[in-house]
Amino acid sequence: MTDHRPSILFLCVHNAGRSQMAAAFARQLGGERVVVHSAGSDPGEQLHPAVVNAMSEKGLDISSEAPKRLTDEMGRTADVIVTMGCGDECPVYLGKRYVDWDLTDPAGRSLEEVRPIRDEIESRVEDLIAELLVS
């Protein structure tokens, strides 16, 4: 039996939408069994308001979160790095497992447009958490 908790890094450019939603779902679903970080290569100033509202509809309050800059420690300690729309803007950490989620950027979108993005992220996070916690 090991005490190792899987560490997930959700990474996008601005850390103001997709990666914040994914981290909130991962924290809710994984609880103390996982370590969750979200960050951006070029963080924005604040979360997208429609993202905050969409998550509140799911009972998750992310209004106090703020975009965070990616640190080397986050990248080095992650077991899985989930990228979302990074392209060449996010650094690569050799030897890490990468998963790229091709998701629409919620920036500038209405709440109605953000809901399906949120729901897709929730579904993908559910699958990822289930996979990581199998052992």
N, C-alpha and C positions, 0 to 999 in steps of 0.2 A: 504494500500500500504506500502510495506517495502523497506528500502534502502539496505537490505542485498544482497550482491553479492555472489553467490556460489563460494566456494574455492575448487580448485582441486589440489591435489598433485600427480604428476606422479613420481613413485618411482621404481628404479632398483638398481642393485648393483653398477655399475660404473658410472652411469649418463653420459655416453659418446655416447649413440646412441638412443635407443628406447624412453626413457623418455624425451630426448631433442627434438626429432622429435614430440612427442605427445604434449609437452608444446608449441612448435612453432605453431602447427596447432590450438591448443586451444586458444592461444592469437590472432591468425588471425581470427578465426571464432567467438570467444566470445567477442573480443574487451574489452571495458570497463565494460561489463556486468558480467564478471567473474574475479576471482583472480586465477592466475596460478603459481604453483611452480613445479620445478622438482629437484630431488635430488637423491643421492645414499648413500647406507650404507657404501660403501668403494670406494669413487670416484676415477676415473682414472686420468691421467695427462692431457689428452686433448680429444676432440671429435674425433670420428673415421672419417678420411678424406672422405671416401665414403659416410658417412651420411651427411656431410656438402655439398658435391657435389649433392647428391640426393635431398636435400632440396632446393638447389639453382635452380634446374630444376623446382621446384614448385614456384619459386619467393620468397622464404624465405631464408634470409641470417642469418645463425646461426654461422658464422665463428668467431664471437667475444664472443660466449658463452664458458663457461668453466664448467667442472664437479664441482658440489657443494655437500658438505656433508649435509646429512639430519640433521635438528635440531629438538629438541622437539617441538619448537613453530610451525614449519611447520606441524608436525603431529597433534598437539592439535587443530590447527585452521582450518584444512581441513574439508570440508563437505564430500568429496569423496577422497579416496586414491586408486589410480590405480597402482597396482603392476605389474611388468613385469620381470619375471625371478628371483624374490627375493628368493624364497624358504624360508628357515629359517634364511636367512641373514638380513632380514629387520624386524625391531621391529613392534610390534602390538600395536595400540592405541585403548584402549577399548572404545566402544560406537561409533566408526567411521564406516561409510559405506565403505566396501572394494570391489573392483572389480579387479579380476586378469585376465590380458590379456596374454594368452599363445602365445608368439610371438618369432620367431627366433631371436637370438642375431646377430646383424650385425657386430660384431667385427671380423676383418680379412676377411671380405667378399668384393667382387668386387662391383662396382657400379651397374652392371647388377643384382647382387644378392640382393642388398639393395633396389632396386626400388619396388619389390613386398611387402617387409616389410613396407616400407614407405607408400605405397598405402593402405595397410591393417590398419595401424595406423591412417591414415587420415580418413578412413571410420568409424573406431570405435570412433574417436574423434568427428566427425560430429554427430554421434548418441548420444554420451554423452552430448554434448553441447545442442543439440535439446531437450533432456530430461530435463536437468537442467534449461533451459530457458523457459519451458512451462508455468510456473506460472507467 
